[in-house]
Amino acid sequence: MVSRAERTIFADWWWTVDRWLIAAIASLMVLGLVLTLAGSPPVAERLGLSPFHFVNRQVLFLVPAAGLMTMTSFLSPRMVRRAALALYIFAMALIVATLLFSPEVKGARRWIFGIQPSEFVKPAFVVLAAWAFSEGGRRRDVPANIIAFLLLPATIVPLILQPDFGQTMLISIVWAALFFMAGLHWFWVAGIGGVGFSGALLAYHFVAHVRQRIDKFLEPGTGGAGGDSFQVDTAMESFISGGWFGKGPGEGTLKRVLPDSHTDFIFAVTGEEFGVLFCLAIVTLFAFVVLRVLLRSSNNVNSFSRFAGCGLVMLFGLQSAINMAVNLRLMPAKGMTLPFISYGGSSLISLALGMGFLIAVTRRRPQSEVTNRIEAA
């Protein structure tokens, strides 16, 4: 047990972090391993790999991810901003490189050097947007609101060109929420909503795979095996088949025909093998993280930490909600992972970075530090 009398870096960290938040995130990481063990073997076998190929790789990514999250959580708000800026520049450079050099896979260019750069842009973008909006409300000598407005198109235009509409939508919603938090006029909020709706209509009319996914969502049962509708329909069957208490670990059968049972549709595998009650427990865990951080951030007197904490946890919560909504056929397929639960190296590392930033900005700091050292960029 760490004594409060100790004045080491670790002791200061231990007594200022939200240990309940860390425990909830650690629980999600452990659940991710268990559920990857349940959902990935059929996919590995179909690909001619060893049954535990994806489980082993998840462990391989999880160890550095946990270490990265812990190290990042030691950062001060000033260092969080600097780290986010460096990460943003690096990730955006990789996104541009994917547009120029990466091969097209399923109609999109999203991967380069074995990583998906858009995953790393998300937490960095939220931190930078939070800084811009917080500075805009605190200082009139800095054009921070203009920077915040320019940051959104600079980020989403390359994503649209990939195209990656799921990440574009997620980033835009979080940006709009931060915009609303900044206290700007309802006229602008309505205008941004109109632009977003217009963008969705344009995507439906001019992007074939977006129109196909929406049409299949509106008319279920029209997709063939392996199609978007097939996956969503099979996911719903998984929940029905599992009932309240599930068939038991390893006893699921529909995961053998569900193409993305270890990634986008792992929540459906959970429903079949562990039951709806277990799924509700996972939802409760995600909700606990979101509500706890929102409450903690609302009491933070540092405006940057308040904006960054809310933005990062909204990113986390929205991604979780979108993935589960797709599994429950409440919205069209988005190709978005369930945080810390779905298999994926890029997703896991970027989530660890985001949660490390989140833990760092929600740490309790002495009032004197907050008032006397308002950290500018």
C-alpha positions, -999 to +999 in steps of 0.1 A: +000+000+000+013+034-009+015+059+020+001+094+017+033+106+033+055+095+004+065+122-020+076+101-049+063+104-085+044+071-082+029+081-048+017+114-062+002+096-091-015+069-070-033+094-047-044+117-075-057+093-102-092+080-103-086+044-092-122+033-099-117+045-135-085+025-139-102-005-124-131-002-149-107+001-179-086-029-166-118-049-164-127-041-200-092-052-211-095-085-193-130-090-207-116-083-242-092-112-238-119-136-226-143-126-254-116-127-280-109-163-269-146-170-274-151-152-308-118-155-327-111-193-331-136-198-359-123-168-379-087-181-374-097-216-386-114-201-417-082-182-425-060-213-421-044-200-389-040-216-355-071-214-333-056-190-309-038-168-334-059-137-326-059-143-289-021-145-289-018-113-309-043-095-286-021-104-256+009-092-276-007-058-282-024-056-247+009-056-227+024-026-244-010-009-245-014-012-208+022+001-203+016+030-227-017+040-209+001+040-175+030+061-187+007+085-205-014+090-173+017+105-156+017+135-180+007+170-169-020+188-189+007+207-207+025+175-217-008+159-228-013+188-252+023+185-266+020+147-269-014+151-287+001+176-311+030+153-320+007+123-324-017+143-346+010+155-370+024+119-372-010+103-377-021+128-403+011+124-422+004+086-423-032+092-435-019+113-464+006+085-471-022+059-472-040+080-498-009+081-520+008+048-515-014+022-497-033-005-517-071-003-519-089-028-498-127-032-500-129+002-518-109+021-492-073+031-484-070+029-446-039+009-437-002+015-441+027-003-424+002-026-407-015+002-388-047+022-393-036+059-388-072+072-384-074+054-350-045+075-337-059+107-350-090+105-329-076+110-293-051+136-306-078+155-324-101+156-293-073+169-271-063+196-296-100+206-301-105+207-264-074+230-260-087+253-288-122+257-274-109+261-238-085+288-249-112+305-269-133+310-238-104+321-217-083+344-239-093+369-265-058+376-278-056+341-293-077+331-324-084+298-307-120+294-320-108+299-355-082+272-350-110+249-336-131+256-367-102+249-391-091+218-372-123+199-381-121+201-420-083+196-419-089+163-401-121+149-418-113+158-454-085+132-457-107+107-438-135+113-464-110+107-492-100+073-478-131+070-475-138+064-437-172+078-429-175+060-396-145+077-381-155+110-398-189+108-382-174+100-347-149+128-348-175+153-360-200+144-333-174+149-306-162+182-321-199+194-322-203+184-285-172+204-276-185+233-297-217+231-277-198+230-244-180+261-254-213+280-250-215+291-286-248+303-300-276+278-309-276+293-344-242+278-350-252+245-335-282+243-359-259+253-388-234+225-380-262+200-377-275+211-412-240+207-427-237+172-411-271+162-425-263+175-459-230+156-459-248+124-450-272+129-480-243+136-503-226+104-491-257+084-497-262+097-532-225+096-544-208+068-524-220+034-535-210+014-503-226+040-480-259+038-500-257+000-500-253-002-462-282+022-456-304+004-481-297-030-465-303-015-430-337-002-442-346-034-460-331-062-438-327-097-452-316-085-487-278-092-481-262-124-492-238-145-471-209-123-459-228-091-467-235-063-443-272-073-438-261-109-434-238-100-405-263-078-388-291-104-392-268-132-378-259-109-349-295-105-340-300-143-342-271-147-318-288-126-291-320-145-296-302-178-295-283-170-263-313-157-244-309-142-209-281-165-197-264-177-229-254-212-241-221-212-222-185-203-231-174-219-264-209-233-271-220-206-296-226-218-331-236-187-351-201-173-346-189-199-371-207-181-399-202-146-387-173-131-407-163-104-381-171-123-349-138-113-333-140-075-342-171-056-352-196-083-340-179-096-308-208-082-288-232-106-306-209-135-298-210-124-262-248-124-264-250-160-277-225-175-253-229-155-221-264-141-225-282-108-225-276-102-188-239-104-193-242-079-222-261-056-200-233-058-174-208-048-201-231-019-211-231-009-174-193-009-173-191+014-203-218+037-188-199+038-155-167+050-172-186+077-192-207+090-163-178+089-138-156+109-161-183+134-170-190+140-133-153+143-124-147+167-153-176+189-145-160+197-111-126+204-127-117+241-125-091+238-152-110+245-184-087+225-207-089+195-184-127+198-183-130+200-221-104+173-227-119+149-202-154+153-216-143+150-252-122+119-247-149+101-227-175+110-253-152+096-280-150+064-259-187+062-251-199+071-286-177+044-302-190+019-277-226+029-284-222+028-322-207-007-321-234-021-298-262-004-318-249-020-351-249-054-334-285-048-323-295-036-358-303-001-345-281+015-371-263+006-404-229-012-401-200+012-395-170-010-392-162+003-357-147-018-329-160-021-293-133-004-272-109-029-255-133-058-263-128-062-301-096-076-315-074-050-332-038-038-326-043-002-339-075+002-320-061-012-288-030+010-288-049+042-297-075+035-270-047+031-245-033+064-255-067+081-253-074+066-219-040+076-207-047+111-217-081+108-200-066+096-167-040+124-169-064+152-173-088+139-147-062+136-119-068+157-089-042+184-086-037+210-058-058+241-062-026+262-061-013+244-091-045+249-110-048+286-102-012+296-104-001+275-133-028+277-160-009+259-187-010+275-220+001+257-251 
